[in-house]
Amino acid sequence: MKELLIIIPAFNEGATIASVVRRCKQSLPAADVLVVDDGSTDETACRATLAGARVISLADNLGTGGAMQCGYLLARREGYGCAVQVDADGQHDPEEIEKLLRRMANGPPCGLIIGSRFAGDGPGDRSTPLRRLGIRLLSLVVWGLFRQRIRDVTSGFRLASKEVIAMFAQSYPVDYPEVESLATCLRNRVPVEEVPVSMRSRQGGTSSIRHLKTVYYMVKV
């Protein structure tokens, strides 16, 4: 059985993708790195390939959810034991993946490990006050529905077990998937935990959630 697949969804991240792939390979040489090029119009796919990643190029832009489901489908088909999502913009530090893997390997069984900006004593989130407020509100909604406190409900830095890979391969939210996929896990009684990690500011490109989209994101979720 293959152990770990690093899935990097990427849309027009040519400025950062090569660096992210190289850092993943340096941090975890035994892991496989998959870049799902989500219909980019720049050199994302080419630069990811040159950096040593396996690349799947989608014909159209499906959004993060569609790109991630593509990665989970491959992970299920090829029998990976777990899969971790890493953003292509450089915010997630590949060296922090080891923390998620240690928690998956030790302690009670857990299906989804979330790399959290808020679970420890680190600097926390560097995003806008509006987005931070949104995260807090969504965290309260999750607690109200499932009686589990998840502080960083919008974190895309997450490690999925083989069972969760199979679940996400079958069905995964298309639009803004982080909170909805978390709710899917909790609704199906999948054990979910947070692990404190450090994150950096976006190293390039443009966030897909800006200005009025932040409000739309909140209402939709």
C-alpha positions as CSV (number, residue, x, y, z in Angstrom):
1,M,0.0,0.0,0.0
2,K,1.2,3.5,-0.8
3,E,1.5,5.6,2.3
4,L,1.0,9.3,1.6
5,L,-0.3,11.4,-1.3
6,I,0.2,15.2,-1.1
7,I,-2.6,16.8,-3.1
8,I,-2.1,20.4,-4.3
9,P,-5.1,22.0,-6.0
10,A,-3.8,24.9,-8.1
11,F,-5.4,27.5,-10.3
12,N,-3.1,30.1,-11.9
13,E,-0.4,29.6,-9.2
14,G,2.6,29.7,-11.5
15,A,4.4,32.1,-9.3
16,T,4.5,29.7,-6.3
17,I,3.8,26.2,-7.4
18,A,7.3,25.1,-8.1
19,S,8.5,26.3,-4.7
20,V,5.6,24.5,-3.0
21,V,6.3,21.2,-4.8
22,R,10.0,21.3,-4.1
23,R,9.4,22.0,-0.4
24,C,7.0,19.1,-0.2
25,K,9.5,16.7,-1.8
26,Q,12.3,18.0,0.5
27,S,10.2,17.7,3.7
28,L,8.7,14.2,2.8
29,P,10.8,12.5,0.2
30,A,8.9,9.2,0.5
31,A,5.5,10.9,-0.3
32,D,4.0,11.3,-3.7
33,V,3.1,14.8,-4.8
34,L,0.1,15.4,-7.0
35,V,-0.8,18.8,-8.5
36,V,-4.3,19.1,-9.8
37,D,-4.1,21.9,-12.3
38,D,-7.7,23.4,-12.1
39,G,-7.9,24.8,-15.6
40,S,-5.1,27.3,-15.2
41,T,-4.3,29.7,-18.0
42,D,-0.7,30.3,-16.9
43,E,2.3,28.0,-16.6
44,T,1.2,26.2,-13.4
45,A,1.1,22.7,-14.9
46,C,4.5,23.1,-16.7
47,R,6.3,24.5,-13.6
48,A,4.8,21.8,-11.3
49,T,6.0,19.1,-13.7
50,L,9.5,20.6,-13.9
51,A,9.6,20.7,-10.1
52,G,8.9,16.9,-10.0
53,A,5.2,16.7,-9.3
54,R,2.7,14.4,-10.9
55,V,0.2,16.6,-12.7
56,I,-3.4,16.2,-13.7
57,S,-4.7,19.1,-15.8
58,L,-8.5,19.6,-15.7
59,A,-10.1,20.9,-18.9
60,D,-12.2,23.4,-17.0
61,N,-11.9,25.3,-13.8
62,L,-14.0,23.3,-11.3
63,G,-12.9,25.1,-8.1
64,T,-11.0,23.8,-5.1
65,G,-13.7,21.1,-4.4
66,G,-13.6,19.6,-7.8
67,A,-9.8,19.6,-7.9
68,M,-9.6,18.0,-4.5
69,Q,-12.2,15.3,-5.4
70,C,-10.1,14.5,-8.4
71,G,-7.1,14.0,-6.1
72,Y,-9.1,11.8,-3.7
73,L,-10.4,9.7,-6.6
74,L,-6.8,9.0,-7.6
75,A,-5.8,8.4,-4.0
76,R,-8.6,5.8,-3.6
77,R,-7.9,4.2,-7.0
78,E,-4.2,3.8,-6.2
79,G,-4.6,2.7,-2.6
80,Y,-3.0,5.4,-0.6
81,G,-3.2,5.1,3.2
82,C,-3.7,8.8,3.7
83,A,-3.8,12.1,1.8
84,V,-3.0,15.6,2.8
85,Q,-4.1,18.8,1.1
86,V,-1.6,21.6,0.7
87,D,-2.4,24.9,-0.8
88,A,-0.5,26.0,-3.9
89,D,0.0,29.6,-2.7
90,G,2.7,28.9,-0.1
91,Q,0.6,29.4,3.0
92,H,1.0,25.9,4.3
93,D,4.4,24.8,5.5
94,P,5.1,21.2,4.2
95,E,7.4,20.7,7.3
96,E,4.2,20.9,9.4
97,I,2.7,17.8,7.7
98,E,4.8,15.6,10.1
99,K,2.7,16.9,13.0
100,L,-0.5,15.8,11.3
101,L,1.1,12.4,10.5
102,R,2.2,11.9,14.1
103,R,-1.3,12.5,15.4
104,M,-2.7,10.1,12.8
105,A,-0.3,7.4,13.8
106,N,-0.6,7.9,17.6
107,G,-3.5,8.2,20.0
108,P,-7.1,7.2,19.3
109,P,-8.2,6.5,15.7
110,C,-8.9,9.7,13.8
111,G,-10.3,10.2,10.3
112,L,-9.5,13.8,9.6
113,I,-6.7,15.9,11.1
114,I,-6.9,19.6,10.6
115,G,-3.8,21.8,10.7
116,S,-5.2,24.7,12.8
117,R,-4.0,28.3,13.1
118,F,-5.9,28.7,16.3
119,A,-5.4,25.5,18.3
120,G,-2.1,26.5,19.8
121,D,-0.2,29.6,21.0
122,G,1.1,30.7,17.6
123,P,0.4,34.0,15.8
124,G,-2.9,32.7,14.4
125,D,-4.6,33.9,11.3
126,R,-3.2,36.8,9.2
127,S,-6.4,37.4,7.2
128,T,-8.8,40.2,7.3
129,P,-11.0,41.0,10.4
130,L,-14.1,40.2,8.4
131,R,-12.8,36.7,7.5
132,R,-11.7,36.1,11.1
133,L,-15.2,37.0,12.2
134,G,-16.6,34.6,9.7
135,I,-14.4,31.8,10.9
136,R,-15.6,32.4,14.5
137,L,-19.2,32.4,13.4
138,L,-18.9,29.2,11.4
139,S,-17.1,27.6,14.3
140,L,-20.1,28.4,16.5
141,V,-22.4,26.9,13.9
142,V,-20.4,23.7,13.8
143,W,-20.4,23.5,17.6
144,G,-24.2,24.1,17.7
145,L,-24.9,21.3,15.1
146,F,-22.4,18.7,16.3
147,R,-21.3,19.7,19.8
148,Q,-17.6,19.6,18.8
149,R,-15.4,22.7,18.9
150,I,-13.4,23.1,15.8
151,R,-11.6,26.5,15.9
152,D,-10.1,26.6,12.3
153,V,-13.1,25.4,10.4
154,T,-11.9,26.9,7.1
155,S,-8.4,25.4,7.1
156,G,-7.6,23.6,3.9
157,F,-4.5,22.1,5.5
158,R,-5.8,18.7,6.4
159,L,-4.9,15.0,6.5
160,A,-7.5,12.4,5.6
161,S,-7.4,8.7,6.5
162,K,-8.0,5.9,3.9
163,E,-11.7,5.8,5.0
164,V,-12.2,9.5,4.6
165,I,-10.4,9.4,1.2
166,A,-13.0,6.9,0.1
167,M,-15.9,9.0,1.4
168,F,-14.5,12.2,-0.3
169,A,-13.8,10.4,-3.5
170,Q,-17.5,9.5,-3.7
171,S,-18.9,12.9,-2.8
172,Y,-17.2,16.2,-2.1
173,P,-18.5,19.8,-1.9
174,V,-17.8,21.7,-5.1
175,D,-17.9,25.4,-4.2
176,Y,-16.1,26.3,-0.9
177,P,-15.6,22.8,0.5
178,E,-13.7,23.1,3.8
179,V,-16.6,23.7,6.2
180,E,-19.1,21.5,4.3
181,S,-16.7,18.6,4.1
182,L,-15.9,19.0,7.8
183,A,-19.7,18.8,8.5
184,T,-19.9,15.7,6.3
185,C,-17.3,14.0,8.5
186,L,-19.0,15.0,11.7
187,R,-22.4,14.0,10.5
188,N,-21.0,10.6,9.7
189,R,-19.4,10.3,13.1
190,V,-15.8,10.5,11.7
191,P,-13.4,11.4,14.5
192,V,-12.0,14.9,13.7
193,E,-9.2,16.6,15.6
194,E,-7.1,19.8,15.2
195,V,-3.3,20.0,15.5
196,P,-1.6,23.4,16.0
197,V,0.4,24.5,13.0
198,S,2.1,27.7,11.7
199,M,1.0,29.2,8.5
200,R,2.5,32.0,6.4
201,S,0.9,34.7,4.4
202,R,0.0,34.0,0.8
203,Q,3.2,34.0,-1.2
204,G,1.6,34.8,-4.6
205,G,-1.5,34.8,-6.7
206,T,-4.9,36.0,-5.5
207,S,-7.4,34.5,-3.1
208,S,-10.6,33.1,-4.5
209,I,-12.5,34.5,-1.5
210,R,-12.4,38.3,-1.5
211,H,-14.7,41.3,-0.6
212,L,-18.3,40.3,-1.3
213,K,-17.3,36.7,-1.9
214,T,-16.6,36.5,1.9
215,V,-20.2,37.4,2.6
216,Y,-21.4,34.9,-0.1
217,Y,-19.2,32.2,1.4
218,M,-20.7,32.8,4.9
219,V,-24.3,32.7,3.6
220,K,-23.8,29.6,1.4
221,V,-22.0,27.6,4.1
